Amino acid sequence: MIAIKDNIAQVKLQISSACQHAHRKPDEVTLLAVSKTKPVEMLEQAYQAGQRNFGESYVQEAIDKITALQNKSDITWHFIGPIQTNKTKLIANHFSWVHSIDRIKVAKRLNEHRSNQDTPLNICLQVNISGEITKSGVLPQELPALLEAIETCENLCLRGLMAIPEKNASAASFIQMQQLFLTLKTRYPTMDTLSMGMSADMQHAINAGSTLVRIGSAIFGARN
């Protein structure tokens, strides 16, 4: 049996160590437990260990978990996967955060469907910082048009940027994301989140100012 409580404690130690190396405070970095493909029983164990932020990528699987854990009202659900336009209503109605917006059409659909909620939907824009053809995300030079469109979306709250740099990326990609984030932050005051870093590249990400790391296998074991 996977000792999820111990794994979370170990990941938090790694975050603390990375923050110390980067001369940052550990509470500046939020741990997002990436729970996609994992059974609800594992999420319950993580919850008992104090974890409150969970990331999901598959809409129907996520909704099943959200429903099963609806009595735990202090959980914050983050959608972090690619977004199909026919799933925007479900995402807007069930999640507090969406990290993977990279198209104007998706943003406008989420805004439209969020209108029946009491609070705006927190969003991050996914940036394809490595320019990979097979990866989702808006290219940095395409960000202005997307940002302009989002300014008209009253049911969305722009919180920041998200990136998945290419495997074994150098520190340069992470620093480029940091510079992009800091530049935009001066214009968009609600921006406070740089969603960047996973199990293998957490150190690079935290060195470059990440405020949220997305950790899956180090907590729940290899993906099913």
C-alpha positions in Angstrom: 0.0 0.0 0.0 1.3 3.4 -1.0 2.0 5.6 2.1 0.5 8.7 0.7 0.8 10.7 4.0 4.6 9.9 4.0 4.9 10.8 0.3 3.2 14.2 0.9 5.5 14.9 3.8 8.5 14.0 1.6 7.3 16.3 -1.2 6.8 19.1 1.2 10.4 18.6 2.5 11.6 18.8 -1.1 9.7 22.0 -1.7 11.1 23.5 1.5 14.6 22.5 0.4 14.2 24.0 -3.0 12.8 27.2 -1.5 15.8 27.4 0.8 18.1 27.0 -2.1 16.2 29.8 -4.0 16.1 32.1 -0.9 12.3 31.8 -0.8 9.8 30.9 1.9 8.1 27.5 1.6 4.7 29.0 2.1 5.2 30.9 -1.2 4.7 27.6 -3.1 1.4 25.7 -3.2 1.4 22.0 -3.6 -1.2 20.8 -6.1 -1.7 17.0 -5.9 -2.3 15.7 -9.4 -4.8 13.0 -8.8 -5.9 12.1 -12.3 -6.4 8.3 -12.9 -6.2 7.7 -9.1 -9.1 6.3 -7.1 -11.1 8.4 -4.8 -9.8 6.4 -1.8 -6.3 7.7 -2.5 -7.6 11.3 -2.6 -9.2 10.7 0.8 -5.9 9.5 2.2 -4.2 12.7 0.9 -7.0 14.8 2.4 -6.5 13.1 5.8 -2.8 14.1 5.4 -3.8 17.7 5.0 -3.9 18.1 1.3 -6.6 20.4 0.0 -5.7 21.3 -3.6 -6.2 18.6 -6.2 -5.6 18.6 -10.0 -7.6 16.6 -12.5 -7.3 16.3 -16.3 -10.2 14.1 -17.3 -13.6 15.8 -16.9 -16.0 12.9 -16.2 -13.5 11.1 -13.9 -13.0 14.4 -12.0 -16.7 15.0 -11.7 -17.2 11.5 -10.2 -14.5 12.3 -7.6 -15.9 15.8 -6.9 -19.3 14.2 -6.3 -17.9 11.5 -4.1 -16.0 14.1 -1.9 -18.6 16.8 -1.9 -18.9 16.6 1.9 -15.3 17.9 2.0 -16.2 21.5 1.1 -12.7 22.8 1.7 -11.2 21.0 -1.2 -10.2 23.2 -4.1 -10.5 21.5 -7.5 -8.1 22.5 -10.4 -8.6 21.5 -14.0 -5.2 21.1 -15.6 -5.8 19.1 -18.8 -6.5 20.0 -22.4 -9.9 21.5 -22.8 -12.5 20.4 -25.4 -15.1 23.0 -26.1 -17.9 20.6 -25.6 -16.7 20.1 -22.0 -16.5 23.8 -21.0 -19.9 23.8 -19.3 -18.9 20.9 -17.0 -15.5 22.4 -16.2 -17.0 25.9 -15.5 -19.6 24.4 -13.1 -17.4 22.0 -11.2 -14.0 23.6 -10.8 -12.6 26.6 -9.0 -9.5 26.8 -11.1 -8.5 26.1 -14.8 -4.8 26.1 -15.6 -4.9 25.2 -19.3 -6.6 28.0 -21.3 -4.9 28.6 -24.6 -7.7 29.6 -26.9 -10.0 32.6 -27.1 -13.0 30.3 -27.9 -12.4 28.2 -24.8 -12.1 31.3 -22.6 -15.3 32.8 -23.9 -17.2 29.5 -23.5 -16.0 29.1 -19.9 -17.0 32.7 -19.2 -20.5 32.1 -20.6 -21.0 28.9 -18.6 -19.6 30.4 -15.3 -22.4 33.0 -15.3 -24.6 30.9 -12.9 -21.8 30.6 -10.3 -21.4 33.0 -7.4 -17.7 33.5 -7.9 -15.5 34.0 -11.0 -13.5 31.1 -12.3 -9.8 31.4 -11.5 -7.8 30.9 -14.6 -4.2 30.5 -15.8 -3.1 30.7 -19.4 -1.1 27.8 -20.6 2.1 28.9 -22.4 4.0 26.6 -24.8 7.3 28.0 -23.7 9.4 25.4 -25.5 7.5 25.8 -28.7 6.8 22.1 -29.0 4.5 21.2 -31.9 2.8 18.4 -30.1 2.1 20.4 -26.9 -0.9 22.5 -26.0 -0.4 26.1 -25.0 -0.3 29.6 -26.6 3.0 30.8 -27.9 4.4 33.8 -26.0 3.9 36.1 -29.0 0.2 35.1 -29.1 -0.5 36.0 -25.5 -1.6 39.6 -26.1 -4.6 38.7 -28.2 -5.7 36.1 -25.7 -5.3 38.5 -22.8 -7.3 41.2 -24.6 -10.2 38.7 -25.1 -10.1 37.7 -21.5 -10.4 41.3 -20.3 -14.0 41.2 -21.6 -14.8 38.0 -19.7 -16.4 39.2 -16.5 -16.8 35.7 -15.0 -13.1 34.8 -15.3 -10.4 36.0 -12.9 -7.0 36.0 -14.5 -4.6 34.6 -11.9 -1.5 33.7 -13.8 0.3 31.5 -16.3 1.0 27.8 -16.5 3.7 26.0 -18.4 5.0 22.5 -19.0 8.5 23.0 -20.3 9.9 20.2 -22.5 11.4 17.1 -20.8 14.9 17.8 -19.5 14.5 21.5 -20.2 17.3 23.8 -19.1 16.8 26.5 -16.5 16.5 29.0 -19.3 12.9 27.9 -20.2 11.8 28.4 -16.6 13.5 31.8 -16.3 11.8 32.8 -19.6 8.4 31.9 -18.0 9.3 33.9 -14.9 10.2 37.0 -16.9 7.0 36.7 -18.9 5.0 36.4 -15.7 6.6 39.3 -14.0 6.1 41.5 -17.1 2.4 40.7 -17.3 1.9 41.0 -13.6 2.7 44.7 -13.8 -0.3 45.2 -16.1 -2.7 42.7 -14.6 -3.0 43.1 -10.9 -4.9 39.9 -10.2 -2.0 37.8 -11.5 -0.3 36.1 -8.6 0.2 32.5 -9.8 2.9 30.9 -11.8 1.9 27.2 -12.2 5.1 25.5 -13.1 7.1 22.5 -12.0 6.5 18.8 -11.6 8.3 16.0 -9.8 11.3 16.0 -12.1 11.8 19.7 -12.5 10.6 21.2 -9.3 14.0 22.7 -8.4 14.3 24.6 -11.7 10.7 25.8 -11.3 11.0 27.1 -7.7 14.3 28.8 -8.6 12.4 30.6 -11.3 9.6 31.8 -9.0 6.9 29.1 -9.4 4.1 29.7 -6.9 2.4 26.3 -7.5 3.9 22.9 -8.3 1.9 20.1 -9.8 3.0 16.7 -8.3 1.4 13.4 -9.2 3.6 10.2 -9.1 5.7 11.3 -6.1 2.5 11.4 -4.1 0.2 8.7 -5.6 2.7 6.4 -7.4 3.0 5.8 -11.2 0.1 6.7 -13.3 -2.4 3.9 -14.1 
